[in-house]
Amino acid sequence: NKDVLYPYLNGEDLNSRPDQSPSRWVINFFDWPLEKAEEYPDCIAILRDRVLHERRTQKDKGGKKFWWRYLRPRPELYSTIEQLEQVLVCSNVTKWLAFSFVPKDIVLNVNLCVFSFQEYLSFALVQNSIHESWARKYSSTLETRLKYSIVDAFETYPFPEQYSQLAKIGANYYETRRQINLTYKEGMTASYNRFHN
C-alpha cells in the first residue's frame, strides 16, 4: 500500500505544526485505471466505502466516472515540481503570511499556494514585511485573515533588481525560525503571534 499512501499537507498543518509536516495521509491513485487501483484491495475498499456513494451523487461527470481518483489532480503542478527536492508553499488563508519549504513528494492541499522554488533567495524575496504589506493591499481577506492571491500579490509584486545578498539572509532567517518553532514546539502562527505581540 505504500505505493499509493501519501502525506497530505494543508494550510492548518503548515501554520500550526512546529515542523510544518502533514498530519494526515491520503490514498492517491493518480490517473490510474480502476483495474490498476484494484491491485491495492485494502485502499480501494476504503474508497468504495467512503468515496463512491458521494461521487455517484455529484454532478461532476469526471467524478462519477473516475470515482477513485482526485477530481482535480493538477498533473501540470506535479510535473513542474517533479525534478525538485522541495517546494516553497504558503497557506492561501492565513493570519500571518509565512512561507516554508516542504518535500515535493506529498499531496498538497488546494488551499496551499505552491511555488516551484527551492532556494533561500526566493524565500527571502517573499518572506519579508514589504511583500506582506503588498500582499495585504492587493489580496483579499477571509474574515480577519489574509487570503493570499498569487495573481494579484505575487505576479504583480515589484521584485528588487539587486538581491545577490538575500540568499544568505534568507537561509539564516529560515533556519532561525525553524529552530524557534522546534524549540518552543509551536507552529509559525504561534511564533508570529509572539513576535507581533
Backbone as CSV, one residue per row, in Angstrom:
resi,resn,N_x,N_y,N_z,CA_x,CA_y,CA_z,C_x,C_y,C_z
1,ASN,0.807,-1.217,0.000,0.000,0.000,0.000,0.843,1.271,0.000
2,LYS,2.123,1.143,0.342,2.956,2.341,0.399,3.074,3.026,-0.954
3,ASP,2.785,2.317,-2.045,2.832,2.929,-3.375,1.770,4.004,-3.555
4,VAL,0.673,3.907,-2.799,-0.447,4.827,-3.013,-0.803,5.641,-1.778
5,LEU,-0.083,5.484,-0.685,-0.332,6.265,0.536,0.658,7.417,0.608
6,TYR,0.135,8.624,0.756,0.967,9.821,0.732,0.604,10.761,1.877
7,PRO,1.604,11.436,2.441,1.298,12.502,3.401,0.513,13.603,2.680
8,TYR,-0.404,14.219,3.403,-1.306,15.231,2.841,-1.168,16.516,3.647
9,LEU,-0.645,17.550,3.028,-0.388,18.810,3.724,-1.438,19.838,3.387
10,ASN,-1.998,20.448,4.438,-2.925,21.565,4.248,-2.394,22.791,4.987
11,GLY,-3.094,23.907,4.856,-2.638,25.153,5.470,-2.599,25.118,6.979
12,GLU,-3.535,24.416,7.585,-3.544,24.311,9.050,-2.281,23.620,9.551
13,ASP,-1.910,22.500,8.935,-0.673,21.813,9.319,0.540,22.707,9.083
14,LEU,0.568,23.362,7.938,1.701,24.214,7.599,1.912,25.303,8.655
15,ASN,0.832,25.916,9.088,0.942,27.043,10.016,0.950,26.653,11.486
16,SER,0.460,25.469,11.843,0.315,25.149,13.266,1.271,24.082,13.783
17,ARG,1.878,23.316,12.916,2.796,22.261,13.378,4.230,22.789,13.413
18,PRO,4.977,22.494,14.469,6.334,23.031,14.602,7.261,22.718,13.434
19,ASP,7.077,21.587,12.789,7.945,21.218,11.668,7.244,21.341,10.313
20,GLN,6.066,21.942,10.299,5.266,22.149,9.084,4.997,20.846,8.337
21,SER,4.903,19.743,9.068,4.696,18.435,8.445,3.205,18.103,8.346
22,PRO,2.849,17.239,7.421,1.455,16.800,7.308,1.031,15.952,8.508
23,SER,-0.215,16.084,8.913,-0.756,15.254,9.998,-1.695,14.171,9.465
24,ARG,-1.939,14.179,8.166,-2.879,13.246,7.560,-2.205,12.487,6.411
25,TRP,-2.816,11.379,6.047,-2.371,10.596,4.894,-3.562,10.406,3.971
26,VAL,-3.288,10.276,2.690,-4.352,10.061,1.706,-3.962,8.936,0.755
27,ILE,-4.978,8.401,0.122,-4.780,7.405,-0.933,-4.769,8.153,-2.260
28,ASN,-3.737,7.934,-3.038,-3.604,8.639,-4.313,-3.363,7.616,-5.427
29,PHE,-4.368,7.437,-6.265,-4.264,6.542,-7.415,-3.927,7.290,-8.706
30,PHE,-3.513,8.530,-8.593,-3.074,9.327,-9.734,-4.115,9.251,-10.855
31,ASP,-3.665,8.981,-12.080,-4.593,8.871,-13.224,-4.774,7.413,-13.639
32,TRP,-4.588,6.520,-12.689,-4.639,5.088,-12.982,-6.040,4.630,-13.379
33,PRO,-6.110,3.592,-14.226,-7.408,2.966,-14.484,-7.847,2.179,-13.241
34,LEU,-9.116,1.907,-13.148,-9.658,1.203,-11.986,-8.991,-0.155,-11.799
35,GLU,-8.680,-0.841,-12.892,-8.065,-2.171,-12.786,-6.736,-2.111,-12.027
36,LYS,-5.952,-1.086,-12.282,-4.675,-0.941,-11.587,-4.905,-0.570,-10.118
37,ALA,-5.865,0.299,-9.849,-6.182,0.676,-8.467,-6.655,-0.529,-7.665
38,GLU,-7.362,-1.444,-8.314,-7.871,-2.629,-7.625,-6.769,-3.607,-7.234
39,GLU,-5.547,-3.358,-7.691,-4.404,-4.169,-7.253,-4.035,-3.847,-5.798
40,TYR,-4.661,-2.834,-5.242,-4.473,-2.432,-3.841,-5.824,-2.589,-3.134
41,PRO,-6.226,-3.836,-2.824,-7.582,-4.103,-2.337,-7.937,-3.373,-1.035
42,ASP,-7.008,-3.223,-0.111,-7.314,-2.518,1.135,-7.656,-1.060,0.863
43,CYS,-6.874,-0.427,0.014,-7.076,1.000,-0.274,-8.335,1.233,-1.104
44,ILE,-8.546,0.410,-2.118,-9.740,0.595,-2.947,-11.001,0.315,-2.135
45,ALA,-10.916,-0.586,-1.152,-12.073,-0.853,-0.280,-12.418,0.380,0.546
46,ILE,-11.421,1.096,1.004,-11.675,2.328,1.768,-12.379,3.349,0.882
47,LEU,-11.917,3.482,-0.351,-12.546,4.446,-1.255,-13.957,4.013,-1.649
48,ARG,-14.164,2.719,-1.835,-15.533,2.244,-2.126,-16.471,2.579,-0.966
49,ASP,-15.959,2.436,0.243,-16.767,2.680,1.441,-17.013,4.167,1.687
50,ARG,-15.996,5.004,1.449,-16.084,6.407,1.861,-16.253,7.410,0.733
51,VAL,-16.004,7.013,-0.514,-15.993,7.982,-1.613,-17.031,7.668,-2.688
52,LEU,-17.203,6.406,-3.013,-18.016,6.008,-4.163,-19.434,6.577,-4.106
53,HIS,-20.117,6.441,-2.992,-21.501,6.929,-2.902,-21.581,8.435,-3.138
54,GLU,-20.676,9.166,-2.524,-20.688,10.625,-2.690,-20.429,11.017,-4.137
55,ARG,-19.489,10.354,-4.787,-19.165,10.678,-6.170,-20.329,10.367,-7.111
56,ARG,-21.079,9.320,-6.806,-22.216,8.963,-7.675,-23.338,9.988,-7.579
57,THR,-23.374,10.767,-6.514,-24.430,11.766,-6.354,-23.997,13.151,-6.834
58,GLN,-22.760,13.312,-7.251,-22.257,14.601,-7.729,-22.654,14.841,-9.174
59,LYS,-22.644,16.116,-9.542,-22.927,16.477,-10.934,-21.705,16.330,-11.822
60,ASP,-20.535,16.348,-11.239,-19.287,16.268,-11.991,-19.181,14.904,-12.681
61,LYS,-19.219,14.898,-14.019,-19.179,13.632,-14.765,-17.867,12.898,-14.567
62,GLY,-16.753,13.638,-14.512,-15.459,13.009,-14.286,-15.380,12.372,-12.906
63,GLY,-15.984,13.037,-11.928,-16.015,12.486,-10.573,-16.810,11.204,-10.486
64,LYS,-17.873,11.115,-11.247,-18.672,9.886,-11.275,-17.937,8.764,-11.999
65,LYS,-17.355,9.103,-13.143,-16.708,8.088,-13.969,-15.412,7.574,-13.336
66,PHE,-14.608,8.478,-12.780,-13.308,8.124,-12.191,-13.352,8.364,-10.683
67,TRP,-14.263,7.733,-10.005,-14.549,7.994,-8.588,-13.364,7.705,-7.669
68,TRP,-12.406,6.900,-8.048,-11.260,6.528,-7.215,-10.106,7.529,-7.332
69,ARG,-10.235,8.500,-8.233,-9.184,9.496,-8.450,-9.575,10.836,-7.826
70,TYR,-8.592,11.705,-7.667,-8.898,13.079,-7.270,-9.660,13.756,-8.394
71,LEU,-10.589,14.622,-8.033,-11.365,15.328,-9.052,-10.476,16.225,-9.901
72,ARG,-9.617,16.977,-9.250,-8.728,17.902,-9.953,-7.298,17.648,-9.480
73,PRO,-6.615,16.694,-10.074,-5.320,16.245,-9.554,-4.138,17.168,-9.853
74,ARG,-4.294,18.143,-10.720,-3.249,19.101,-11.061,-1.948,18.455,-11.547
75,PRO,-2.024,17.636,-12.609,-0.807,16.986,-13.103,0.242,17.984,-13.571
76,GLU,-0.190,19.155,-14.078,0.785,20.152,-14.527,1.623,20.677,-13.353
77,LEU,1.024,20.804,-12.179,1.785,21.221,-11.000,2.827,20.174,-10.646
78,TYR,2.397,18.933,-10.523,3.317,17.877,-10.099,4.397,17.593,-11.141
79,SER,4.108,17.778,-12.433,5.165,17.607,-13.432,6.154,18.772,-13.367
80,THR,5.687,19.954,-13.004,6.575,21.111,-12.873,7.550,20.934,-11.719
81,ILE,7.081,20.367,-10.605,7.936,20.252,-9.417,8.625,18.891,-9.299
82,GLU,8.405,18.021,-10.272,8.916,16.654,-10.208,10.426,16.577,-9.997
83,GLN,11.185,17.441,-10.628,12.648,17.383,-10.548,13.210,18.070,-9.301
84,LEU,12.374,18.757,-8.553,12.832,19.475,-7.361,12.853,18.547,-6.153
85,GLU,13.599,18.917,-5.147,13.590,18.169,-3.887,12.564,18.734,-2.919
86,GLN,12.321,20.037,-3.023,11.359,20.696,-2.146,10.716,21.838,-2.924
87,VAL,9.599,22.339,-2.389,8.914,23.480,-2.992,8.582,24.480,-1.892
88,LEU,8.401,25.708,-2.300,8.033,26.764,-1.371,6.513,26.886,-1.373
89,VAL,5.904,26.898,-0.193,4.448,26.992,-0.091,4.059,28.004,0.983
90,CYS,2.832,28.465,0.878,2.204,29.233,1.949,0.725,28.887,1.930
91,SER,0.086,29.092,3.047,-1.362,28.880,3.104,-2.020,30.068,2.432
92,ASN,-3.035,29.823,1.617,-3.640,30.978,0.955,-4.620,31.708,1.866
93,VAL,-4.978,31.129,3.014,-5.743,31.843,4.037,-4.935,31.751,5.321
94,THR,-4.519,32.905,5.842,-3.581,32.891,6.956,-3.613,34.200,7.734
95,LYS,-3.341,34.114,9.003,-3.228,35.324,9.817,-1.951,36.070,9.461
96,TRP,-0.832,35.347,9.412,0.471,35.909,9.057,0.981,35.198,7.817
97,LEU,1.437,35.948,6.847,1.961,35.364,5.618,3.295,34.698,5.928
98,ALA,3.327,33.383,5.871,4.522,32.624,6.224,4.777,31.553,5.169
99,PHE,5.937,31.624,4.568,6.341,30.677,3.536,7.242,29.620,4.156
100,SER,7.177,28.417,3.615,8.016,27.338,4.124,8.324,26.368,2.995
101,PHE,9.474,25.702,3.117,9.825,24.654,2.174,9.261,23.329,2.668
102,VAL,8.695,22.562,1.755,8.164,21.241,2.078,8.616,20.266,0.989
103,PRO,8.661,18.969,1.305,9.040,17.987,0.271,8.052,18.024,-0.887
104,LYS,8.532,17.797,-2.083,7.643,17.844,-3.254,6.847,16.559,-3.443
105,ASP,7.241,15.473,-2.767,6.577,14.187,-2.988,5.480,13.903,-1.969
106,ILE,4.676,14.927,-1.680,3.499,14.778,-0.834,2.302,15.311,-1.609
107,VAL,1.099,15.050,-1.126,-0.087,15.615,-1.753,-0.342,16.967,-1.105
108,LEU,-0.409,17.998,-1.932,-0.572,19.366,-1.461,-2.030,19.784,-1.595
109,ASN,-2.585,20.268,-0.520,-3.975,20.695,-0.488,-4.205,21.867,-1.436
110,VAL,-5.406,21.955,-1.957,-5.763,23.013,-2.897,-5.636,24.394,-2.264
111,ASN,-5.699,24.497,-0.947,-5.613,25.789,-0.271,-4.189,26.192,0.076
112,LEU,-3.224,25.550,-0.550,-1.833,25.974,-0.436,-1.421,26.650,-1.734
113,CYS,-0.684,27.733,-1.617,-0.057,28.345,-2.786,1.296,27.671,-2.939
114,VAL,1.561,27.121,-4.099,2.777,26.342,-4.335,3.641,27.072,-5.356
115,PHE,4.921,27.225,-5.001,5.881,27.894,-5.872,7.000,26.914,-6.193
116,SER,7.386,26.841,-7.437,8.431,25.889,-7.833,9.816,26.476,-7.572
117,PHE,10.028,26.888,-6.347,11.308,27.422,-5.887,11.830,26.524,-4.783
118,GLN,13.134,26.351,-4.744,13.707,25.544,-3.678,14.939,26.197,-3.063
119,GLU,15.185,27.465,-3.402,16.378,28.125,-2.881,15.981,29.256,-1.924
120,TYR,16.896,29.570,-1.026,16.629,30.566,0.015,16.514,31.980,-0.537
121,LEU,17.076,32.230,-1.681,16.913,33.538,-2.305,15.436,33.819,-2.565
122,SER,14.741,32.851,-3.161,13.309,33.020,-3.432,12.525,33.187,-2.138
123,PHE,12.901,32.416,-1.120,12.251,32.555,0.187,12.408,33.986,0.696
124,ALA,13.620,34.522,0.638,13.868,35.877,1.131,13.089,36.919,0.335
125,LEU,12.878,36.678,-0.948,12.160,37.648,-1.776,10.681,37.752,-1.431
126,VAL,10.122,36.708,-0.822,8.695,36.758,-0.478,8.432,36.804,1.027
127,GLN,9.371,36.309,1.845,9.148,36.290,3.292,9.770,37.546,3.904
128,ASN,9.112,38.646,3.668,9.582,39.914,4.220,8.404,40.853,4.402
129,SER,8.596,41.881,5.189,7.482,42.773,5.534,7.002,43.582,4.332
130,ILE,7.868,43.870,3.380,7.437,44.625,2.196,6.476,43.782,1.366
131,HIS,6.853,42.520,1.134,5.956,41.642,0.364,4.652,41.389,1.113
132,GLU,4.731,41.229,2.434,3.497,41.022,3.192,2.576,42.238,3.090
133,SER,3.136,43.443,3.176,2.310,44.655,3.026,1.679,44.716,1.645
134,TRP,2.466,44.364,0.635,1.958,44.332,-0.743,0.811,43.326,-0.850
135,ALA,1.018,42.148,-0.282,0.002,41.094,-0.346,-1.276,41.524,0.361
136,ARG,-1.144,42.184,1.495,-2.341,42.637,2.226,-3.081,43.720,1.458
137,LYS,-2.366,44.523,0.691,-3.018,45.560,-0.099,-3.725,44.977,-1.328
138,TYR,-3.091,43.993,-1.989,-3.605,43.531,-3.272,-4.319,42.179,-3.229
139,SER,-4.314,41.521,-2.103,-5.094,40.289,-1.957,-6.398,40.628,-1.256
140,SER,-7.207,39.641,-1.033,-8.458,39.847,-0.308,-8.320,39.280,1.102
141,THR,-9.432,39.243,1.810,-9.437,38.689,3.164,-10.558,37.670,3.286
142,LEU,-10.434,36.822,4.275,-11.494,35.904,4.677,-11.639,36.105,6.168
143,GLU,-12.758,36.671,6.567,-12.950,37.116,7.946,-11.839,38.120,8.259
144,THR,-10.964,37.824,9.218,-9.891,38.755,9.556,-8.545,38.324,8.981
145,ARG,-8.534,37.231,8.220,-7.274,36.670,7.733,-7.007,37.049,6.280
146,LEU,-5.734,37.085,5.955,-5.300,37.336,4.587,-5.679,36.146,3.708
147,LYS,-6.186,36.428,2.531,-6.427,35.390,1.516,-5.475,35.702,0.367
148,TYR,-4.295,35.105,0.458,-3.198,35.418,-0.456,-3.560,35.053,-1.889
149,SER,-3.267,35.957,-2.802,-3.560,35.744,-4.213,-2.264,35.743,-5.013
150,ILE,-1.964,34.624,-5.652,-0.772,34.555,-6.492,-0.873,35.554,-7.642
151,VAL,-2.038,35.641,-8.247,-2.218,36.541,-9.383,-2.084,38.003,-8.969
152,ASP,-2.737,38.397,-7.891,-2.765,39.806,-7.505,-1.604,40.252,-6.619
153,ALA,-1.042,39.338,-5.829,0.014,39.743,-4.896,1.405,39.283,-5.317
154,PHE,1.511,38.126,-5.913,2.834,37.624,-6.300,3.215,38.092,-7.706
155,GLU,2.334,37.871,-8.663,2.664,38.206,-10.045,2.809,39.706,-10.279
156,THR,2.197,40.531,-9.450,2.299,41.984,-9.614,3.381,42.601,-8.730
157,TYR,3.982,41.798,-7.870,4.953,42.315,-6.908,6.210,42.840,-7.615
158,PRO,6.651,44.049,-7.297,7.857,44.605,-7.928,9.117,44.060,-7.252
159,PHE,9.564,42.907,-7.688,10.745,42.291,-7.096,11.953,43.203,-7.270
160,PRO,12.849,43.228,-6.289,14.016,44.111,-6.390,14.958,43.659,-7.505
161,GLU,15.683,44.633,-8.047,16.642,44.314,-9.103,17.971,43.845,-8.528
162,GLN,18.328,44.320,-7.362,19.583,43.948,-6.697,19.247,43.065,-5.496
163,TYR,19.634,41.811,-5.572,19.286,40.931,-4.453,20.303,39.822,-4.226
164,SER,21.518,40.018,-4.620,22.526,38.960,-4.528,22.796,38.517,-3.089
165,GLN,22.642,39.402,-2.114,22.935,39.050,-0.721,21.758,38.394,-0.013
166,LEU,20.624,38.320,-0.662,19.425,37.817,0.002,19.440,36.310,0.249
167,ALA,20.208,35.555,-0.514,20.231,34.098,-0.320,20.733,33.757,1.078
168,LYS,21.809,34.376,1.496,22.362,34.116,2.830,21.408,34.616,3.919
169,ILE,20.839,35.779,3.715,19.877,36.319,4.682,18.670,35.390,4.786
170,GLY,18.174,34.931,3.637,17.028,34.014,3.623,17.331,32.720,4.349
171,ALA,18.525,32.160,4.114,18.915,30.910,4.777,19.017,31.102,6.291
172,ASN,19.609,32.198,6.712,19.724,32.479,8.154,18.355,32.664,8.803
173,TYR,17.501,33.429,8.135,16.153,33.665,8.682,15.375,32.350,8.777
174,TYR,15.440,31.578,7.707,14.684,30.325,7.666,15.133,29.388,8.790
175,GLU,16.429,29.231,8.943,16.953,28.323,9.971,16.643,28.839,11.370
176,THR,16.737,30.139,11.590,16.400,30.713,12.902,14.934,30.475,13.233
177,ARG,14.059,30.718,12.274,12.625,30.488,12.507,12.354,29.013,12.764
178,ARG,13.004,28.138,12.002,12.824,26.692,12.198,13.228,26.281,13.604
179,GLN,14.338,26.783,14.075,14.800,26.454,15.426,13.852,26.991,16.490
180,ILE,13.309,28.179,16.285,12.327,28.740,17.229,11.089,27.849,17.280
181,ASN,10.578,27.454,16.113,9.396,26.583,16.066,9.637,25.280,16.812
182,LEU,10.783,24.672,16.575,11.084,23.385,17.212,11.366,23.542,18.706
183,THR,12.081,24.573,19.088,12.425,24.792,20.499,11.171,25.043,21.335
184,TYR,10.291,25.891,20.836,9.070,26.231,21.575,7.913,25.274,21.281
185,LYS,8.149,24.324,20.373,7.117,23.349,19.980,5.827,24.062,19.547
186,GLU,5.995,25.005,18.658,4.861,25.787,18.176,4.975,25.986,16.670
187,GLY,3.848,26.206,16.039,3.826,26.448,14.607,4.154,27.892,14.279
188,MET,4.145,28.193,12.993,4.524,29.536,12.545,3.545,30.595,13.024
189,THR,2.253,30.287,13.049,1.285,31.279,13.517,1.553,31.650,14.964
190,ALA,1.791,30.663,15.817,2.072,30.961,17.227,3.354,31.773,17.368
191,SER,4.381,31.438,16.600,5.640,32.189,16.666,5.436,33.634,16.231
192,TYR,4.714,33.823,15.129,4.474,35.186,14.643,3.523,35.939,15.577
193,ASN,2.600,35.249,16.226,1.768,35.922,17.240,2.650,36.496,18.342
194,ARG,3.609,35.704,18.829,4.512,36.182,19.876,5.373,37.327,19.345
195,PHE,5.859,37.200,18.124,6.700,38.243,17.531,5.940,39.568,17.440
196,HIS,4.688,39.508,17.000,3.906,40.743,16.785,3.288,41.272,18.080
197,ASN,3.374,40.525,19.162,2.828,40.979,20.451,3.843,41.914,21.112
